[in-house]
Amino acid sequence: MIQDSSETQIETKRGSGLRAMLLSLLLYGAALLYWELLLRWQTAAGAGRGAWFLLFLPAEAAFCAALTDWKGRAPRCNPLPRLLLMGLLTFFYGAQIFYYHIFGSLFSVAMLGMGGDAIENFGWALGTTLRAAFLPLLLCLLPFALALVRALRGRRNGGYPAALHPAALLAAVL
């Protein structure tokens, strides 16, 4: 029995959608793991101590992929949302490293409002801290730089079907 060409096309689209979703999950998972390990190296927490973050890593990667790889009607996924999220995550982890070098602790979201006061009161330490944290901050930029190069070279992820987004969001919530 000969298979209908439309059935073959649907199966091909499903297969490529799953591959795109898995690739996106892998890319975000690798970037998040890299940033977490870099942060733990800087805070001397170590990768083995308090490794609970590994339990949440797949959900975080699924959430990031669901946010940025919404395919919609476009034939290719726009790299701009991915670059914006990668830039935001790079800034967050870089700020954590920088803050740790100044105060010896990590900042919480509740402390963001006090950022201006902290810069005002500890402005004298910014130059020294920047020099001390230069290499870790440079390393923190690596995933964003790779995503930027990938976007500029035109390698775009084809996105994945919208039907798979609830599964990724459910994994992130659970």
BAMI-256842 format. One record per residue (C-alpha): residue in one letter; x negated, y negated, z negated. Coordinates in steps of 0.05 Angstrom, whole numbers. Layout:
# BAMI-256842
('A'; (X; Y; Z)) ...
//
This chain:
# BAMI-256842
('M'; (0; 0; 0)) ('I'; (-28; -67; 20)) ('Q'; (-27; -121; -33)) ('D'; (5; -187; -16)) ('S'; (-45; -244; -7)) ('S'; (-7; -290; -55)) ('E'; (-13; -237; -110)) ('T'; (-87; -233; -98)) ('Q'; (-94; -308; -101)) ('I'; (-56; -311; -167)) ('E'; (-101; -257; -197)) ('T'; (-163; -294; -172)) ('K'; (-138; -359; -202)) ('R'; (-124; -324; -269)) ('G'; (-193; -293; -269)) ('S'; (-229; -358; -252)) ('G'; (-186; -394; -305)) ('L'; (-208; -345; -358)) ('R'; (-280; -350; -337)) ('A'; (-276; -426; -339)) ('M'; (-244; -423; -408)) ('L'; (-297; -376; -434)) ('L'; (-353; -418; -404)) ('S'; (-324; -481; -437)) ('L'; (-317; -445; -504)) ('L'; (-389; -420; -498)) ('L'; (-416; -490; -481)) ('Y'; (-380; -524; -539)) ('G'; (-397; -467; -586)) ('A'; (-471; -471; -568)) ('A'; (-472; -547; -575)) ('L'; (-436; -546; -642)) ('L'; (-481; -490; -668)) ('Y'; (-543; -529; -645)) ('W'; (-520; -593; -680)) ('E'; (-501; -555; -744)) ('L'; (-568; -520; -747)) ('L'; (-605; -585; -733)) ('L'; (-567; -619; -789)) ('R'; (-580; -562; -837)) ('W'; (-654; -564; -818)) ('Q'; (-656; -638; -835)) ('T'; (-618; -630; -900)) ('A'; (-659; -569; -920)) ('A'; (-595; -530; -931)) ('G'; (-619; -475; -885)) ('A'; (-578; -435; -836)) ('G'; (-566; -377; -884)) ('R'; (-543; -416; -944)) ('G'; (-471; -436; -938)) ('A'; (-461; -403; -871)) ('W'; (-386; -412; -877)) ('F'; (-390; -461; -819)) ('L'; (-399; -402; -773)) ('L'; (-328; -380; -788)) ('F'; (-300; -445; -762)) ('L'; (-345; -452; -702)) ('P'; (-301; -413; -653)) ('A'; (-240; -454; -673)) ('E'; (-279; -519; -666)) ('A'; (-303; -498; -597)) ('A'; (-233; -478; -576)) ('F'; (-206; -545; -600)) ('C'; (-259; -584; -562)) ('A'; (-246; -543; -499)) ('A'; (-171; -553; -505)) ('L'; (-181; -628; -512)) ('T'; (-227; -639; -453)) ('D'; (-213; -585; -402)) ('W'; (-140; -599; -389)) ('K'; (-135; -582; -315)) ('G'; (-68; -612; -298)) ('R'; (-57; -620; -223)) ('A'; (-127; -639; -205)) ('P'; (-167; -586; -168)) ('R'; (-227; -599; -212)) ('C'; (-234; -619; -283)) ('N'; (-257; -690; -295)) ('P'; (-324; -691; -332)) ('L'; (-309; -758; -366)) ('P'; (-269; -730; -425)) ('R'; (-323; -678; -438)) ('L'; (-377; -731; -437)) ('L'; (-337; -776; -483)) ('L'; (-327; -720; -533)) ('M'; (-399; -698; -529)) ('G'; (-420; -770; -539)) ('L'; (-375; -776; -600)) ('L'; (-401; -712; -630)) ('T'; (-473; -733; -616)) ('F'; (-460; -799; -651)) ('F'; (-428; -763; -710)) ('Y'; (-485; -714; -720)) ('G'; (-538; -768; -707)) ('A'; (-504; -813; -758)) ('Q'; (-503; -756; -809)) ('I'; (-578; -745; -799)) ('F'; (-593; -819; -804)) ('Y'; (-549; -828; -866)) ('Y'; (-582; -768; -899)) ('H'; (-651; -797; -887)) ('I'; (-630; -861; -923)) ('F'; (-587; -836; -980)) ('G'; (-604; -762; -987)) ('S'; (-531; -740; -978)) ('L'; (-482; -733; -921)) ('F'; (-428; -785; -911)) ('S'; (-354; -770; -910)) ('V'; (-301; -801; -866)) ('A'; (-276; -840; -926)) ('M'; (-343; -877; -929)) ('L'; (-338; -903; -858)) ('G'; (-306; -968; -881)) ('M'; (-365; -983; -924)) ('G'; (-415; -978; -867)) ('G'; (-424; -1053; -859)) ('D'; (-438; -1061; -933)) ('A'; (-489; -1004; -931)) ('I'; (-525; -1035; -872)) ('E'; (-526; -1102; -908)) ('N'; (-552; -1073; -973)) ('F'; (-601; -1023; -943)) ('G'; (-622; -1061; -880)) ('W'; (-693; -1062; -905)) ('A'; (-696; -986; -898)) ('L'; (-668; -980; -828)) ('G'; (-734; -988; -790)) ('T'; (-771; -939; -835)) ('T'; (-714; -890; -832)) ('L'; (-709; -895; -757)) ('R'; (-783; -879; -750)) ('A'; (-777; -821; -799)) ('A'; (-715; -792; -765)) ('F'; (-736; -806; -693)) ('L'; (-751; -734; -673)) ('P'; (-687; -705; -704)) ('L'; (-646; -760; -672)) ('L'; (-679; -748; -605)) ('L'; (-664; -673; -612)) ('C'; (-592; -691; -629)) ('L'; (-585; -723; -560)) ('L'; (-604; -659; -523)) ('P'; (-534; -628; -514)) ('F'; (-506; -695; -492)) ('A'; (-563; -705; -443)) ('L'; (-552; -635; -414)) ('A'; (-477; -649; -407)) ('L'; (-493; -715; -373)) ('V'; (-542; -683; -324)) ('R'; (-491; -628; -310)) ('A'; (-437; -681; -296)) ('L'; (-482; -723; -252)) ('R'; (-504; -663; -211)) ('G'; (-431; -650; -194)) ('R'; (-425; -583; -228)) ('R'; (-355; -586; -255)) ('N'; (-317; -534; -292)) ('G'; (-254; -518; -255)) ('G'; (-214; -524; -319)) ('Y'; (-167; -470; -340)) ('P'; (-92; -461; -334)) ('A'; (-49; -502; -381)) ('A'; (-17; -438; -407)) ('L'; (-83; -421; -442)) ('H'; (-84; -487; -481)) ('P'; (-34; -465; -534)) ('A'; (-78; -404; -548)) ('A'; (-139; -448; -557)) ('L'; (-102; -497; -602)) ('L'; (-72; -440; -643)) ('A'; (-142; -412; -653)) ('A'; (-165; -480; -676)) ('V'; (-108; -487; -726)) ('L'; (-117; -417; -754)) 
//
